[in-house]
Amino acid sequence: MSQAATAVVYCEANFGELDGKTANGLVRHSERYKILSVIDSTKAGLDAGEVLGEPTSGIPICRDLAAAFVEAGEVVPDYLIFGMAPASGMLTARERVLLLQCMDHGMSIVSGLHEFLGDDPEFAAKALERDVEIRDVRKPRPKTELRMFSGRVQEVTCPRIAVLGTDCAIGKRTTATVLTQALIDQGLKAVLVGTGQTGLMQGARYGVALDAIPSQFCAGELERTIVDAFEAEDPDVIVIEGQGALSHPAFSTSSFILRGSCPNAVILQHAPRRRHRCDFENMPMPNPGTEINLIQTFSDTKVIGLTINHENMEPAAVDGTIAMYESELGIPVTDALTKPPEHLAQIVLSAFPKLRKKTFEYA
């Protein structure tokens, strides 16, 4: 296996925050890039893992690009990854200058913005001049190659499990990643299908950034990606990363995920201490019961478990909340980050007993 490319993640004033979810995710998990450091002057000197409330990661947070070069041993990293997901999806003037400086140093750029840097004349000219690459992760295939929904997803005979949520930036991708690995650790062949830019940056072999695709093709593009994964990998389970929330009026991607994947089951992610939707202070969070009812009304599927985002919660509060929701909802509940990953796997194995025959337990 080839060595992962080295990368510095830019996340000024946002690491560990909601808009820094791309950087947060890359620190937690990255197959495609070896993350050397994170740039955020407001948290310089700290360890990235500890900022996320997790064990030490060995990934330092630096005040600027010069400090990141020092941390890299004065060797220029291969990539600068833009690690923020601002609502505008666009670069600021300051960020534009920084990315052009990185290219002057010989670094390629990875961006998940809606603003495609490769289509920008200044960035394109700089990439050509410095012989570096621009990866616009969100950029879809040409419109003439986009695919419509066909119904072929019903040819996928293994369970398709979507990880949805009650809000955006709530941990769906992290839970989907942990779940996929937990199933693999049980001896199953599980494949993760990414639906956003961070999952694709982390190294998901199958995926599509749904929020950059014309709505007419969203369900079809996701369906075809799932069929491709099924035909190429012959998996026991396919896990589909969710986006937004079905009840959230600002995002429609959850509806396309339900339509395009036609999931056999859903695991729902919820943050009990989050009072309002992020970026929408006048929009209260739904409770998981109403979201479950909406999902199961909208789609021919079943919510088989709930996962907790423990932001602003003490460990004892997590345990109490898990017990409360299990009693209230009648489904298993866990926390993907503070509880053993096996708990997530057991949610799936309980819902699909035939999978148990393929696990190490019954090998």
Secondary structure, DSSP 8 states (H G I E B T S, - for coil): ----EEEEEE-TTTTTSGGGHHHHHHHH--SSEEEEEEE-GGGTTSBHHHHTTSS--S-BEESSHHHHHHHTTT---SEEEE----TT----HHHHHHHHHHHHTT-EEEE-SSS-GGGSHHHHHHHHHHT--EEETT----GGG-----SGGGG--S-EEEEEESSSSSSHHHHHHHHHHHHHHTT--EEEEE-SHHHHHHT-SEE--GGGS-HHHHHHHHHHHHHHHHHHH--SEEEEE--S-TT-TT--HHHHHHHHH--SEEEEEE-TT--EETTEEEEE---HHHHHHHHHHHSS--EEEEEE--TT--HHHHHHHHHHHHHHHSS-EE-TTTS-HHHHHHHHHHH-GGGGGGSGGG-
